[in-house]
Amino acid sequence: MRRKHHDLQAWQEAMGLVKDVYRITSAFPRDEVYALTSQIRRAAVSVPSNIAEGAARMSDREFLQFLAISRGSLSELETQLLISADLGYMESVSDIMKKIDLLFGLLGGLIKAIQGRTSK
């Protein structure tokens, strides 16, 4: 069964980002498994999860709230990846940061679109 969020480009990109994050963090030091690796993965998974949950809600107001949470998780993820790079756990963050920037823009566009239809 196809759900409403499956058609959202933001959700699709967020799902791809989760895969990238899992691939990247699989190379992190073993002693980070229960620390930074776990936090990064949770933040990444939170992004598409909140988009999906918001899309399933009964009102645009609720959807906007979950999109805001999703953007917060995306910012958290960005920060954690930059910390990881500073600690030497990643060679480069430029590719993943481009994906985060794209997703941040998609979420912003989705938020504006929903706000536009609710203000009419």
N, C-alpha and C positions, 0 to 999 in steps of 0.2 A: 504494500500500500504506500502510495506517495503522499507525503505530508507537505504542508504549506512551506516549511522552511527549506525543503529540498530544492526549491526553485530559486532561492535567494543566493545571489552570487557571493554575498558576504559569508554565508554559511559554508558554501562550497570551498571558498578560499581558506576559511578557518579550519576546515577538515584537512586540507592539504598542509596547512601550517603545523597541525598536530603531528602529522607523519614526519615532517621535517624536524620538528623538535625532538621526537623520539629517536630519530636517526642520529642527530647531533649529540644528544645526551648519552647515547649508548657508549660513546667514546670517553665520557668523563671518568675521572678516577673512582675506583670502587668505594673509597671512603666518603664520597659525596652522594651515594645512592639514597640515603635517608635524609639528606640535607638539601643541597641546592638542586640536584637532579630531580628529586621528588617535587620540590616547590615549582620548578620550571614546568614540569609535566602537568601538574595540577592547574597551573595558570593557563597553559595552552589548551587543555581540555575544557576549561571553563568558558573559553570564548565561543566555540560553536554550541556548547551545551546551553548557554544562556540565550543565544540567538534562537535556538530551537524552542526552548521553554517559553520565551517571550512570544514567539509566533503562534504558539498554541494557546495563549491566554485569550480571554474573552474581550479585551478592550485594547485600544491603541495606547492608552495611558500605561497599562501594565507592560505592553510590548516595549514602549520607550524606556521604562524602568530597567527591563532586562537587557536592552541594548546598551544602556549606560553602564550596567554592571560588566557587560562584555568588553566594552572599551576600557574599563578600569583593569580588568584582567589582562587585556592586551598591553596596557602600559606597565603593569606589574611584570609581565613576561619580558618586555623590552628591557626593563631595568635589570632583571635577573640574568639575561643573556649578556648584557654589557659587563656585569660583575664577573660572569664566567670568562669573558674575553680578557678582562683585566687580570684575572687569576691565571691566565694561560691555558684554560681548558678548551679554548676554541682558537683556531688559526685566524679566522676572519668572520666578522659578523655582518659584512656588507650585504650578502645575498639574503640572509634571513631578515635583516632590517628593511630591505626593499619590500619584502612580503608583508612585514608588519605595517609599513607605511601605506601600502596598497589597501590592506584590510582596514586600517584606521580610517582611510578616506571612504571606503565602501560603507563602513558603519556610519560615518558622518552623513553621507548621502542618504542612507536609509532613514536615519533619524530625522533629517530635514524633510524628507518626503512624507513621513508619517506625521510630523508636526504640521506640515502644510495642509494635509487633509483633515486634521483635527481642528485647525483654526478656521475652517470654512463654515 
